[in-house]
Amino acid sequence: MITVSKQISLIPITSNDTSVLFVLMNEIYSQAYHYFWEDAGNWYINSQYSKENIEKELAETNSDYYFVVVDGEKVGNFKVNWNSELENFTEKRKAVKLHRIYLHTKTQGKGVGKQLLLWLENEAKKKQYEMIWLDAMDEKPQAFEFYKKLGYQYHSHCFLPFDLLFDKYRKMSQVYKILN
């Protein structure tokens, strides 16, 4: 277990946790993104949080995958891909990608996301990384404001290819922060 703050900790996800992660993400993802999908996000949850896909992601080198725990309760997940370059970035920098951060709605406004990102910044600096980047859904403007307040800047965008995703919600922006 990793202590992020008095209330927040990270517990590494193992292959024994796939069913717990699936149930948790079925609740979290459905609440936040159900209207993005023709099938309310069922395909995404069933594909991304299947036992096979989670085991594949756990086997990735240079990747850490955690449950986010607040006051003893699992309330989300947090996945970091170390040594992950941001394509077409003008300057070569040692970069880390925040691949996943999903938090239960009951944590909103309590500083959990901010504490997790500050923890990641400190860890990245300790490991001599120069930049953190992530993909953010364009149709979630509150996320952009959150990242902007923490010093992240827009870099580029891409479009998700998933068949059941409504066209309006396909755009994702890549944002980054240079670490000092």
C-alpha atoms as an extended CHARMM CRD file, in Angstrom:
* protein
*
       180  EXT
         1         1  MET       CA              0.0000000000        0.0000000000        0.0000000000  PROA      1               0.0000000000
         2         2  ILE       CA              1.1670000000        3.5150000000       -0.8530000000  PROA      2               0.0000000000
         3         3  THR       CA              0.1190000000        6.4260000000        1.3230000000  PROA      3               0.0000000000
         4         4  VAL       CA             -0.8160000000        9.5110000000       -0.6980000000  PROA      4               0.0000000000
         5         5  SER       CA             -2.3250000000       11.4800000000        2.2080000000  PROA      5               0.0000000000
         6         6  LYS       CA             -3.9710000000       10.7980000000        5.5630000000  PROA      6               0.0000000000
         7         7  GLN       CA             -7.1880000000        9.7220000000        3.8170000000  PROA      7               0.0000000000
         8         8  ILE       CA             -5.9150000000        8.5100000000        0.4300000000  PROA      8               0.0000000000
         9         9  SER       CA             -3.8790000000        5.4380000000       -0.4130000000  PROA      9               0.0000000000
        10        10  LEU       CA             -3.0920000000        3.3420000000       -3.4640000000  PROA      10              0.0000000000
        11        11  ILE       CA             -3.2460000000       -0.4440000000       -3.4470000000  PROA      11              0.0000000000
        12        12  PRO       CA             -1.6390000000       -2.2940000000       -6.3550000000  PROA      12              0.0000000000
        13        13  ILE       CA             -4.1460000000       -4.2020000000       -8.4620000000  PROA      13              0.0000000000
        14        14  THR       CA             -3.2870000000       -7.8750000000       -9.0070000000  PROA      14              0.0000000000
        15        15  SER       CA             -4.7910000000      -10.5590000000      -11.2230000000  PROA      15              0.0000000000
        16        16  ASN       CA             -6.7870000000      -11.6920000000       -8.1580000000  PROA      16              0.0000000000
        17        17  ASP       CA             -8.5820000000       -8.3110000000       -8.1860000000  PROA      17              0.0000000000
        18        18  THR       CA            -10.1280000000       -8.4310000000      -11.6630000000  PROA      18              0.0000000000
        19        19  SER       CA            -13.6890000000       -9.1170000000      -10.4910000000  PROA      19              0.0000000000
        20        20  VAL       CA            -13.5260000000       -6.4000000000       -7.8080000000  PROA      20              0.0000000000
        21        21  LEU       CA            -12.1770000000       -3.9160000000      -10.3650000000  PROA      21              0.0000000000
        22        22  PHE       CA            -14.8860000000       -4.8840000000      -12.8580000000  PROA      22              0.0000000000
        23        23  VAL       CA            -17.6990000000       -4.2860000000      -10.3490000000  PROA      23              0.0000000000
        24        24  LEU       CA            -16.1770000000       -0.9880000000       -9.2130000000  PROA      24              0.0000000000
        25        25  MET       CA            -15.6540000000        0.3160000000      -12.7460000000  PROA      25              0.0000000000
        26        26  ASN       CA            -19.1010000000       -0.8140000000      -13.8430000000  PROA      26              0.0000000000
        27        27  GLU       CA            -20.4810000000        1.5950000000      -11.2550000000  PROA      27              0.0000000000
        28        28  ILE       CA            -17.9830000000        4.4420000000      -11.7330000000  PROA      28              0.0000000000
        29        29  TYR       CA            -17.7870000000        4.4370000000      -15.5280000000  PROA      29              0.0000000000
        30        30  SER       CA            -21.5150000000        3.9970000000      -15.9930000000  PROA      30              0.0000000000
        31        31  GLN       CA            -22.2790000000        7.0160000000      -13.8160000000  PROA      31              0.0000000000
        32        32  ALA       CA            -19.8440000000        9.2820000000      -15.6300000000  PROA      32              0.0000000000
        33        33  TYR       CA            -19.9980000000        8.1740000000      -19.2640000000  PROA      33              0.0000000000
        34        34  HSD       CA            -23.1770000000        6.1630000000      -19.9340000000  PROA      34              0.0000000000
        35        35  TYR       CA            -24.5550000000        8.8410000000      -22.2820000000  PROA      35              0.0000000000
        36        36  PHE       CA            -21.4170000000        8.6780000000      -24.4850000000  PROA      36              0.0000000000
        37        37  TRP       CA            -22.4050000000        5.2250000000      -25.7340000000  PROA      37              0.0000000000
        38        38  GLU       CA            -25.2140000000        3.5740000000      -27.7030000000  PROA      38              0.0000000000
        39        39  ASP       CA            -25.1410000000        0.7290000000      -25.1500000000  PROA      39              0.0000000000
        40        40  ALA       CA            -24.5990000000        2.9280000000      -22.0540000000  PROA      40              0.0000000000
        41        41  GLY       CA            -20.8970000000        1.9410000000      -21.9800000000  PROA      41              0.0000000000
        42        42  ASN       CA            -21.4060000000       -1.7890000000      -21.5190000000  PROA      42              0.0000000000
        43        43  TRP       CA            -19.0760000000       -2.7200000000      -24.3820000000  PROA      43              0.0000000000
        44        44  TYR       CA            -16.3110000000       -0.4900000000      -23.0180000000  PROA      44              0.0000000000
        45        45  ILE       CA            -16.5750000000       -1.8340000000      -19.4720000000  PROA      45              0.0000000000
        46        46  ASN       CA            -16.7770000000       -5.4460000000      -20.6470000000  PROA      46              0.0000000000
        47        47  SER       CA            -13.7660000000       -5.0740000000      -22.9500000000  PROA      47              0.0000000000
        48        48  GLN       CA            -11.4790000000       -2.8000000000      -20.9190000000  PROA      48              0.0000000000
        49        49  TYR       CA            -12.2370000000       -4.3720000000      -17.5410000000  PROA      49              0.0000000000
        50        50  SER       CA            -12.4650000000       -8.0080000000      -18.5910000000  PROA      50              0.0000000000
        51        51  LYS       CA            -10.2210000000      -10.4020000000      -16.6960000000  PROA      51              0.0000000000
        52        52  GLU       CA             -8.1770000000      -10.9830000000      -19.8790000000  PROA      52              0.0000000000
        53        53  ASN       CA             -7.6190000000       -7.2960000000      -20.5910000000  PROA      53              0.0000000000
        54        54  ILE       CA             -6.7160000000       -6.4400000000      -17.0040000000  PROA      54              0.0000000000
        55        55  GLU       CA             -4.2240000000       -9.3280000000      -16.8760000000  PROA      55              0.0000000000
        56        56  LYS       CA             -2.7370000000       -8.0720000000      -20.1590000000  PROA      56              0.0000000000
        57        57  GLU       CA             -2.4160000000       -4.5540000000      -18.7140000000  PROA      57              0.0000000000
        58        58  LEU       CA             -0.9060000000       -5.8940000000      -15.4830000000  PROA      58              0.0000000000
        59        59  ALA       CA              1.7440000000       -7.7130000000      -17.5380000000  PROA      59              0.0000000000
        60        60  GLU       CA              2.8850000000       -4.4830000000      -19.2300000000  PROA      60              0.0000000000
        61        61  THR       CA              6.3730000000       -3.4210000000      -18.2770000000  PROA      61              0.0000000000
        62        62  ASN       CA              6.8240000000        0.0900000000      -16.8790000000  PROA      62              0.0000000000
        63        63  SER       CA              3.2080000000        0.2580000000      -15.7610000000  PROA      63              0.0000000000
        64        64  ASP       CA              1.6580000000        0.5910000000      -12.3130000000  PROA      64              0.0000000000
        65        65  TYR       CA             -2.0440000000       -0.0500000000      -11.7480000000  PROA      65              0.0000000000
        66        66  TYR       CA             -3.7710000000        0.7980000000       -8.4580000000  PROA      66              0.0000000000
        67        67  PHE       CA             -7.0550000000        0.9470000000       -6.6430000000  PROA      67              0.0000000000
        68        68  VAL       CA             -7.6340000000        4.3970000000       -5.1780000000  PROA      68              0.0000000000
        69        69  VAL       CA             -8.6900000000        4.0120000000       -1.5500000000  PROA      69              0.0000000000
        70        70  VAL       CA            -10.2410000000        6.8640000000        0.4440000000  PROA      70              0.0000000000
        71        71  ASP       CA            -10.8680000000        6.3360000000        4.1490000000  PROA      71              0.0000000000
        72        72  GLY       CA            -10.5550000000        2.5850000000        3.6660000000  PROA      72              0.0000000000
        73        73  GLU       CA            -12.9820000000        2.3250000000        0.7080000000  PROA      73              0.0000000000
        74        74  LYS       CA            -12.0030000000        1.5230000000       -2.8940000000  PROA      74              0.0000000000
        75        75  VAL       CA            -13.3270000000        4.4720000000       -4.8990000000  PROA      75              0.0000000000
        76        76  GLY       CA            -11.4560000000        4.3160000000       -8.1950000000  PROA      76              0.0000000000
        77        77  ASN       CA             -8.4660000000        3.2560000000      -10.2270000000  PROA      77              0.0000000000
        78        78  PHE       CA             -5.2190000000        4.9330000000      -11.2130000000  PROA      78              0.0000000000
        79        79  LYS       CA             -2.8610000000        3.6090000000      -13.9030000000  PROA      79              0.0000000000
        80        80  VAL       CA              0.5290000000        5.0540000000      -14.7750000000  PROA      80              0.0000000000
        81        81  ASN       CA              2.6520000000        4.1570000000      -17.8040000000  PROA      81              0.0000000000
        82        82  TRP       CA              6.2710000000        5.0900000000      -17.1410000000  PROA      82              0.0000000000
        83        83  ASN       CA              8.5420000000        5.8210000000      -20.1470000000  PROA      83              0.0000000000
        84        84  SER       CA              5.6390000000        6.7750000000      -22.3900000000  PROA      84              0.0000000000
        85        85  GLU       CA              6.4790000000        9.5030000000      -24.8780000000  PROA      85              0.0000000000
        86        86  LEU       CA              3.9260000000       12.0220000000      -26.0750000000  PROA      86              0.0000000000
        87        87  GLU       CA              3.9130000000       11.6960000000      -29.8670000000  PROA      87              0.0000000000
        88        88  ASN       CA              4.9120000000       14.7350000000      -31.9020000000  PROA      88              0.0000000000
        89        89  PHE       CA              6.0690000000       16.6820000000      -28.8780000000  PROA      89              0.0000000000
        90        90  THR       CA              8.6540000000       19.1730000000      -30.1110000000  PROA      90              0.0000000000
        91        91  GLU       CA             11.2290000000       18.5410000000      -27.3920000000  PROA      91              0.0000000000
        92        92  LYS       CA             12.4300000000       15.0940000000      -26.4060000000  PROA      92              0.0000000000
        93        93  ARG       CA             11.5200000000       14.6410000000      -22.7320000000  PROA      93              0.0000000000
        94        94  LYS       CA             11.4650000000       11.6920000000      -20.3650000000  PROA      94              0.0000000000
        95        95  ALA       CA              7.7100000000       11.3200000000      -19.9630000000  PROA      95              0.0000000000
        96        96  VAL       CA              5.1210000000        9.4110000000      -17.9690000000  PROA      96              0.0000000000
        97        97  LYS       CA              1.5210000000        8.9370000000      -19.0650000000  PROA      97              0.0000000000
        98        98  LEU       CA             -1.3600000000        8.9820000000      -16.6400000000  PROA      98              0.0000000000
        99        99  HSD       CA             -3.2580000000        6.2680000000      -18.4860000000  PROA      99              0.0000000000
       100       100  ARG       CA             -6.2890000000        6.0030000000      -16.2100000000  PROA      100             0.0000000000
       101       101  ILE       CA             -7.8110000000        7.9650000000      -13.4040000000  PROA      101             0.0000000000
       102       102  TYR       CA            -11.4060000000        7.1190000000      -12.6330000000  PROA      102             0.0000000000
       103       103  LEU       CA            -12.9450000000        8.1950000000       -9.3580000000  PROA      103             0.0000000000
       104       104  HSD       CA            -16.3820000000        7.6110000000       -7.8980000000  PROA      104             0.0000000000
       105       105  THR       CA            -18.6440000000       10.6780000000       -8.0050000000  PROA      105             0.0000000000
       106       106  LYS       CA            -18.7920000000       10.7090000000       -4.1840000000  PROA      106             0.0000000000
       107       107  THR       CA            -15.1340000000       11.8270000000       -4.1770000000  PROA      107             0.0000000000
       108       108  GLN       CA            -15.7210000000       14.8840000000       -6.3690000000  PROA      108             0.0000000000
       109       109  GLY       CA            -14.8330000000       18.1960000000       -4.7950000000  PROA      109             0.0000000000
       110       110  LYS       CA            -12.8430000000       16.5650000000       -1.9930000000  PROA      110             0.0000000000
       111       111  GLY       CA             -9.3650000000       17.0170000000       -3.4750000000  PROA      111             0.0000000000
       112       112  VAL       CA             -8.7800000000       13.3280000000       -4.2310000000  PROA      112             0.0000000000
       113       113  GLY       CA             -7.8600000000       13.8610000000       -7.8880000000  PROA      113             0.0000000000
       114       114  LYS       CA             -5.5840000000       16.7600000000       -7.0320000000  PROA      114             0.0000000000
       115       115  GLN       CA             -3.7860000000       14.7540000000       -4.3330000000  PROA      115             0.0000000000
       116       116  LEU       CA             -3.2730000000       11.8610000000       -6.7500000000  PROA      116             0.0000000000
       117       117  LEU       CA             -1.8060000000       14.1170000000       -9.4290000000  PROA      117             0.0000000000
       118       118  LEU       CA              0.4840000000       15.8550000000       -6.9310000000  PROA      118             0.0000000000
       119       119  TRP       CA              1.6320000000       12.4450000000       -5.6970000000  PROA      119             0.0000000000
       120       120  LEU       CA              2.3450000000       11.4110000000       -9.3050000000  PROA      120             0.0000000000
       121       121  GLU       CA              4.3100000000       14.6020000000       -9.9180000000  PROA      121             0.0000000000
       122       122  ASN       CA              6.4770000000       13.9300000000       -6.8620000000  PROA      122             0.0000000000
       123       123  GLU       CA              7.0440000000       10.3010000000       -7.8670000000  PROA      123             0.0000000000
       124       124  ALA       CA              7.8980000000       11.3250000000      -11.4270000000  PROA      124             0.0000000000
       125       125  LYS       CA             10.3920000000       13.9160000000      -10.2040000000  PROA      125             0.0000000000
       126       126  LYS       CA             12.0440000000       11.3510000000       -7.9110000000  PROA      126             0.0000000000
       127       127  LYS       CA             12.4750000000        9.1070000000      -10.9570000000  PROA      127             0.0000000000
       128       128  GLN       CA             13.8150000000       12.0440000000      -12.9930000000  PROA      128             0.0000000000
       129       129  TYR       CA             10.8710000000       12.3380000000      -15.3590000000  PROA      129             0.0000000000
       130       130  GLU       CA             10.4190000000       15.6970000000      -17.0280000000  PROA      130             0.0000000000
       131       131  MET       CA              6.8090000000       15.5490000000      -18.1510000000  PROA      131             0.0000000000
       132       132  ILE       CA              3.4130000000       14.0110000000      -17.3500000000  PROA      132             0.0000000000
       133       133  TRP       CA              0.7460000000       13.6950000000      -20.0150000000  PROA      133             0.0000000000
       134       134  LEU       CA             -2.7090000000       12.1920000000      -20.4050000000  PROA      134             0.0000000000
       135       135  ASP       CA             -5.7190000000       11.9260000000      -22.6910000000  PROA      135             0.0000000000
       136       136  ALA       CA             -8.8430000000       13.7910000000      -21.6060000000  PROA      136             0.0000000000
       137       137  MET       CA            -12.3450000000       13.5770000000      -23.0620000000  PROA      137             0.0000000000
       138       138  ASP       CA            -13.2620000000       16.8470000000      -24.7740000000  PROA      138             0.0000000000
       139       139  GLU       CA            -16.8910000000       16.4770000000      -23.7540000000  PROA      139             0.0000000000
       140       140  LYS       CA            -15.9380000000       16.6420000000      -20.0630000000  PROA      140             0.0000000000
       141       141  PRO       CA            -15.0150000000       20.3550000000      -19.7710000000  PROA      141             0.0000000000
       142       142  GLN       CA            -14.7300000000       20.1970000000      -15.9800000000  PROA      142             0.0000000000
       143       143  ALA       CA            -11.7950000000       17.8040000000      -16.4510000000  PROA      143             0.0000000000
       144       144  PHE       CA            -10.0100000000       20.3360000000      -18.6690000000  PROA      144             0.0000000000
       145       145  GLU       CA            -10.4940000000       23.0460000000      -16.0770000000  PROA      145             0.0000000000
       146       146  PHE       CA             -9.1730000000       20.7190000000      -13.3820000000  PROA      146             0.0000000000
       147       147  TYR       CA             -6.0110000000       19.8820000000      -15.3600000000  PROA      147             0.0000000000
       148       148  LYS       CA             -5.5430000000       23.5100000000      -16.4110000000  PROA      148             0.0000000000
       149       149  LYS       CA             -5.6180000000       24.6360000000      -12.7550000000  PROA      149             0.0000000000
       150       150  LEU       CA             -2.8690000000       22.1100000000      -12.0590000000  PROA      150             0.0000000000
       151       151  GLY       CA             -0.6880000000       23.5260000000      -14.8460000000  PROA      151             0.0000000000
       152       152  TYR       CA             -1.4790000000       21.1710000000      -17.7470000000  PROA      152             0.0000000000
       153       153  GLN       CA             -1.4910000000       22.5050000000      -21.3080000000  PROA      153             0.0000000000
       154       154  TYR       CA             -3.1450000000       21.3350000000      -24.5150000000  PROA      154             0.0000000000
       155       155  HSD       CA             -0.8770000000       19.5200000000      -26.9930000000  PROA      155             0.0000000000
       156       156  SER       CA             -3.0020000000       17.7480000000      -29.6090000000  PROA      156             0.0000000000
       157       157  HSD       CA             -6.0590000000       15.5930000000      -30.0490000000  PROA      157             0.0000000000
       158       158  CYS       CA             -7.1860000000       12.2760000000      -31.4400000000  PROA      158             0.0000000000
       159       159  PHE       CA            -10.4910000000       10.5350000000      -32.0730000000  PROA      159             0.0000000000
       160       160  LEU       CA            -11.5520000000        7.2810000000      -30.4480000000  PROA      160             0.0000000000
       161       161  PRO       CA            -12.4370000000        4.5430000000      -32.9720000000  PROA      161             0.0000000000
       162       162  PHE       CA            -14.9870000000        2.6340000000      -30.8710000000  PROA      162             0.0000000000
       163       163  ASP       CA            -18.0830000000        1.6550000000      -32.8980000000  PROA      163             0.0000000000
       164       164  LEU       CA            -20.6650000000        2.1350000000      -30.1420000000  PROA      164             0.0000000000
       165       165  LEU       CA            -19.3540000000        5.5580000000      -29.0970000000  PROA      165             0.0000000000
       166       166  PHE       CA            -21.5170000000        8.4320000000      -30.3410000000  PROA      166             0.0000000000
       167       167  ASP       CA            -19.5720000000       10.6140000000      -32.8100000000  PROA      167             0.0000000000
       168       168  LYS       CA            -20.0260000000       13.6980000000      -30.6450000000  PROA      168             0.0000000000
       169       169  TYR       CA            -17.9060000000       12.1090000000      -27.8820000000  PROA      169             0.0000000000
       170       170  ARG       CA            -14.9900000000       10.6920000000      -29.8780000000  PROA      170             0.0000000000
       171       171  LYS       CA            -12.5490000000       13.5860000000      -29.5070000000  PROA      171             0.0000000000
       172       172  MET       CA             -9.8430000000       13.2930000000      -26.8760000000  PROA      172             0.0000000000
       173       173  SER       CA             -7.2380000000       15.9350000000      -26.1560000000  PROA      173             0.0000000000
       174       174  GLN       CA             -3.7420000000       15.2260000000      -25.0200000000  PROA      174             0.0000000000
       175       175  VAL       CA             -2.5960000000       17.5370000000      -22.2550000000  PROA      175             0.0000000000
       176       176  TYR       CA              0.8060000000       17.7240000000      -20.6070000000  PROA      176             0.0000000000
       177       177  LYS       CA              2.7140000000       19.3300000000      -17.7880000000  PROA      177             0.0000000000
       178       178  ILE       CA              6.4280000000       20.0200000000      -17.7300000000  PROA      178             0.0000000000
       179       179  LEU       CA              7.9020000000       19.1760000000      -14.3180000000  PROA      179             0.0000000000
       180       180  ASN       CA             10.4220000000       21.5410000000      -12.7640000000  PROA      180             0.0000000000
